[in-house]
Amino acid sequence: MRIVILWFLVISNTGVFAQWGLLRYGYDGPHFTTFTVAGAGTGRFQGTIATGINAGSVITGYYLDVDGRAHGFVRAANGDITKFDVTGTEVVETFATTLNATQDIAGTYIDTSSLHHGFVRGVSAIITTFDAPGAAGGTTPSLINRTGQIAGYCMDAGSVFHGFVRQPDGVITTFDAPGAGTGANQGTQAYGINTAGVITGFYSGPNNVHHGFVRAADGSMTTFNALGAGRGGYQGTEAYSINDAGSIAGRFFDGRNVAHGFGRDADGAITRFDAPGAGTSANEGTFGSSINMGGAILGWIFTGTNTGRGFVRADGGVTAIFDVPGSGTVAAQGTVPASINYVGFIAGTYIDSGYVYHGFKLAK
């Protein structure tokens, strides 16, 4: 099954940043750069999708062409864009999803059997493909850290998820969180890894409830739940990002299937929050997705009309909502935040009124 994940976000005006006090965190107003990869389609659900930004403001992602096929790209800080694909007769699509400070890019390619495989592309443009052990159902990298370690998840022949970490030398270790279910679409999914090799993510138990986990570099694991997380199927706690201080960002779904953001300190203390304007019905709410070294949490809200709007929440709780100019204002439109770097620059995607995707960078 083909899966395309978009992390929703968006930005408004200088007054919003001033109103919530972000000027003192270095934001003097939103400075947007929008971009489109040459060759990207201009039809509904085609276009350019930015998925990651590194410390040097280099951005990676993928674009969907006129046939809806995905191809990778990397955008230099000066705006130059290089397109690339994993090569091979079996390769159908290439999804670049994450990059590190040395411009190593990791992602997924899909073959003619619709199976996912991992790849890493070095700064020299050499691409190495890989599969996690036992990944009969596919391999999906989530994040690459500064040292070149890659965290992600794979699926076995029984459609059970398992986390993995790939070392720079290519050695891959799979793992399962304590209590992870062994049924179809249950198991362990790793999403974030910091420089020390500490990994976070979530697992689904036998009852399909989600729980967060932290895996230390030595393999020891701690599980956690946000207070108020629901206990029904596909409710619970989902961790997505971890910084070098060990702080984690994510979201949890309550018993009514409303999403709420959270931050977890390295000592285990969890702070729950809702961004201004977040919807309060099922599948609406606040979706935390990324945290930088300064503790700023990036994410998006779904409003009562299911429109995406972005937020950045500074360490301490000051929050700003934002919309990229040109973003659509109805359901399944808006802006898609993907990544925030250590100085607070943001990369992501916005969806216009014609449901076309465009990349953006937000600088201070």
C-alpha positions in Angstrom: 0.0 0.0 0.0 1.4 3.4 -0.9 1.6 5.8 2.0 2.3 9.5 1.7 2.6 11.4 5.0 2.2 15.2 5.1 3.0 17.1 8.4 0.4 19.9 8.4 1.4 23.6 9.3 0.9 27.3 8.3 1.8 31.3 9.3 0.0 34.7 9.6 1.5 38.1 10.3 4.0 40.0 12.4 1.2 41.0 14.8 0.6 37.4 15.8 4.3 37.0 16.7 4.3 40.2 18.7 1.0 39.3 20.4 2.4 36.0 21.8 5.8 37.4 22.7 7.9 35.6 20.2 9.9 38.7 19.4 12.0 38.0 22.5 12.8 34.6 21.1 14.3 36.0 17.9 11.2 36.2 15.7 10.8 39.7 14.3 8.0 38.6 12.0 7.5 35.8 9.5 10.0 35.8 6.6 8.7 33.3 4.1 10.5 31.8 1.1 8.2 29.6 -1.1 9.5 27.3 -3.8 8.4 24.8 -6.4 10.7 22.1 -7.9 10.8 22.2 -11.7 8.8 19.3 -13.1 6.4 19.2 -10.2 2.8 18.7 -11.2 0.3 21.5 -10.9 -2.9 19.4 -10.5 -4.8 18.4 -7.4 -2.5 16.7 -4.8 0.6 17.2 -7.0 3.5 19.6 -6.4 6.4 20.1 -3.9 6.6 18.7 -0.4 9.4 19.8 1.9 10.1 17.3 4.7 13.3 18.3 6.5 15.7 21.3 7.2 19.2 21.1 8.6 21.3 23.5 10.6 22.6 25.1 7.4 19.0 25.7 6.1 19.4 23.0 3.4 16.0 21.5 2.8 15.0 18.1 1.5 11.8 16.6 0.4 10.1 15.2 -2.7 7.9 16.4 -5.5 4.9 14.7 -7.3 5.0 15.0 -11.0 2.1 15.2 -13.5 1.6 11.4 -13.1 1.6 11.7 -9.3 5.0 9.9 -9.0 7.4 11.0 -6.3 11.0 12.1 -6.9 13.5 13.4 -4.3 15.1 16.8 -4.1 17.6 18.8 -2.1 17.5 22.6 -1.9 20.7 24.4 -1.0 20.6 27.5 1.3 21.0 29.7 -1.8 17.9 28.2 -3.4 19.6 25.9 -5.9 17.6 22.7 -6.2 19.0 19.3 -7.2 16.6 16.5 -8.1 17.4 12.8 -7.7 15.9 9.3 -7.8 17.0 6.0 -6.5 18.0 4.1 -9.7 17.0 0.6 -10.7 14.6 -1.2 -12.9 12.4 -2.0 -9.9 12.2 1.6 -8.6 8.9 3.4 -9.0 9.0 6.4 -6.6 11.6 8.1 -4.4 10.6 9.9 -1.1 13.3 11.9 0.6 12.2 12.5 4.2 15.1 13.6 6.4 18.7 15.1 6.3 21.4 15.9 8.8 24.0 18.6 9.2 26.4 17.0 6.7 23.6 16.8 4.1 23.2 13.0 4.2 19.6 12.3 3.2 17.5 9.3 4.1 14.2 8.2 2.8 12.1 5.5 1.1 11.8 4.2 -2.4 8.9 2.1 -3.6 9.3 -0.8 -6.0 7.1 -2.3 -8.6 5.5 -4.5 -6.0 4.6 -1.4 -3.9 7.1 -2.5 -1.2 9.0 0.2 0.7 12.8 0.1 1.0 15.2 2.5 2.8 18.0 4.6 1.2 20.7 7.0 2.3 22.2 9.6 -0.1 25.6 11.0 0.9 26.7 14.6 0.1 28.6 13.1 -2.8 25.3 12.0 -4.3 26.1 8.3 -3.9 22.9 6.4 -2.9 23.0 3.3 -0.8 19.8 1.2 -0.4 18.9 -1.1 2.5 16.3 -3.2 4.1 16.0 -4.0 7.8 16.3 -7.7 8.8 13.0 -9.5 8.5 11.3 -6.6 6.7 9.2 -8.6 4.3 6.5 -5.9 4.5 8.9 -2.9 3.9 11.4 -0.6 5.5 10.7 3.1 6.3 13.5 5.4 7.6 12.2 8.3 9.8 15.2 10.4 10.8 18.9 10.6 10.3 21.1 12.2 13.1 24.3 14.2 12.8 26.5 11.0 13.1 24.6 9.3 10.3 22.5 6.9 12.4 19.1 6.3 11.0 16.0 5.4 13.0 12.8 4.1 11.5 10.5 1.1 11.4 9.9 -2.0 9.3 7.0 -4.4 8.8 7.4 -8.2 8.9 5.5 -10.8 6.9 2.7 -10.7 9.5 2.2 -6.9 9.1 3.7 -6.3 12.5 5.8 -3.1 13.0 9.4 -3.2 14.5 11.7 -0.3 15.2 15.2 -0.2 13.8 18.4 1.8 14.0 21.0 1.7 11.2 24.6 2.6 12.0 26.7 4.6 9.6 28.6 1.4 8.7 25.3 -0.2 7.6 24.7 -2.5 10.6 20.9 -2.6 11.4 19.4 -3.5 14.7 15.7 -4.1 15.1 13.9 -3.7 18.4 10.5 -3.9 20.1 9.1 -1.9 22.9 8.0 -3.8 26.0 4.2 -4.5 25.7 4.1 -4.0 21.9 1.4 -6.0 20.2 2.1 -8.8 17.8 -1.0 -8.5 15.6 -1.4 -6.9 12.2 -0.6 -3.2 12.3 0.5 -3.4 15.9 4.1 -3.2 17.2 6.8 -0.6 17.4 7.5 2.5 15.3 10.6 4.7 15.8 10.5 8.3 14.6 13.2 10.4 16.3 16.9 10.0 17.1 19.3 12.5 18.7 23.0 12.8 18.4 23.6 10.4 21.3 21.6 7.7 19.5 18.6 8.0 21.9 15.4 7.0 20.0 11.8 7.9 20.5 8.5 6.8 19.0 5.5 4.9 20.0 4.1 1.4 20.1 0.7 -0.2 19.7 -0.3 -2.8 22.3 -2.6 -5.8 21.8 -5.6 -3.5 22.3 -4.3 -1.1 19.6 -3.7 1.7 22.2 -0.6 3.8 21.5 2.1 4.4 24.1 5.3 6.5 23.9 8.8 5.1 24.4 12.4 6.2 24.8 15.2 3.8 23.8 18.7 4.6 25.2 21.8 4.1 23.1 22.5 0.9 25.1 19.1 -0.5 24.1 17.3 -0.1 27.4 13.8 1.3 27.0 11.3 3.4 29.0 7.6 3.7 28.1 5.3 6.6 29.0 1.8 8.0 28.6 0.6 11.5 28.7 -2.0 12.2 31.4 -5.5 12.2 29.7 -4.5 10.0 26.8 -7.4 7.8 25.7 -7.5 4.1 26.2 -9.5 3.1 23.1 -8.2 1.7 19.9 -5.8 4.0 18.1 -6.0 6.5 20.9 -3.1 7.2 23.3 0.4 8.8 23.2 2.5 9.3 20.1 6.1 10.6 20.3 7.8 11.9 17.1 10.9 14.0 17.9 13.7 14.1 20.4 16.5 16.8 20.8 20.0 16.4 22.1 18.9 17.3 25.6 16.5 14.4 25.6 13.3 16.4 25.4 10.5 14.9 23.3 7.6 16.3 21.4 4.5 14.6 20.2 0.7 14.4 20.6 -1.9 12.3 22.3 -5.4 11.5 21.5 -8.0 11.6 24.3 -11.1 9.4 24.7 -13.0 11.6 22.2 -10.2 11.3 19.6 -9.2 14.9 20.0 -5.5 15.6 19.6 -3.4 17.5 22.1 0.3 18.4 22.0 2.9 17.4 24.7 6.5 18.0 25.6 8.4 15.5 27.8 11.6 16.5 29.6 14.6 14.2 29.9 13.6 13.6 33.5 10.2 12.3 32.4 8.0 15.3 33.3 5.3 15.8 30.6 3.7 19.1 29.8 0.4 19.0 27.8 -0.8 21.9 25.7 -3.3 23.0 23.1 -2.4 25.7 20.6 -4.8 28.6 20.2 -7.6 27.9 17.7 -7.3 24.2 17.7 -10.5 22.3 17.0 -12.2 20.3 19.7 -14.0 17.6 17.7 -12.7 14.1 16.8 -9.6 14.2 14.6 -9.1 17.9 15.2 -6.8 19.5 17.8 -3.1 20.1 18.3 -0.5 17.9 16.7 3.1 18.3 17.9 5.7 17.0 15.5 9.2 18.4 16.0 11.4 19.9 18.7 14.7 21.7 18.3 17.7 22.1 20.7 16.2 25.2 22.2 13.1 23.3 23.2 10.8 25.0 20.6 8.1 22.6 19.5 6.7 22.8 16.0 3.4 21.4 14.8 0.0 22.2 13.4 -3.6 22.5 14.5 -6.7 21.3 12.7 -9.4 23.9 13.2 -13.1 23.2 13.3 -13.1 23.3 9.5 -10.2 20.7 9.3 -7.9 23.4 7.9 -4.3 23.1 8.8 -2.6 26.0 10.6 0.9 25.9 12.0 2.3 26.7 15.4 5.6 27.2 17.1 5.7 26.9 20.9 8.8 28.3 22.6 10.2 26.6 25.6 8.1 28.0 28.5 4.8 28.0 26.6 4.7 31.1 24.4 2.9 30.0 21.2 2.4 31.6 17.8 0.0 30.5 15.1 1.0 31.1 11.5 -0.3 30.6 7.9 1.9 30.7 4.8 0.6 33.3 2.3 -1.3 31.5 -0.4 -2.5 28.7 1.8 -6.0 27.5 1.2 -8.6 27.9 3.9 -10.9 24.9 3.7 -10.7 21.3 4.7 -7.5 19.5 3.6 -5.8 22.8 2.7 -3.5 25.0 4.8 0.1 24.6 5.7 2.2 21.5 6.5 5.1 21.9 8.9 7.8 19.4 8.7 10.9 20.4 10.6 12.5 23.1 12.8 16.3 23.5 13.0 18.3 24.5 16.0 18.1 28.2 15.3 14.3 28.1 14.7 14.1 28.1 10.9 11.2 26.0 9.7 10.6 24.0 6.5 7.3 22.6 5.3 4.6 22.6 2.8 1.4 24.6 2.1 -1.6 23.5 0.2 -3.3 26.2 -1.9 -6.9 26.6 -2.8 -6.5 24.2 -5.8 -5.0 21.5 -3.5 -1.6 21.9 -5.0 1.5 21.5 -2.8 4.3 24.1 -2.5 7.4 24.1 -0.3 8.3 26.9 2.1 11.0 28.1 4.5 10.2 30.3 7.4 13.2 32.3 8.7 13.4 34.6 11.7 
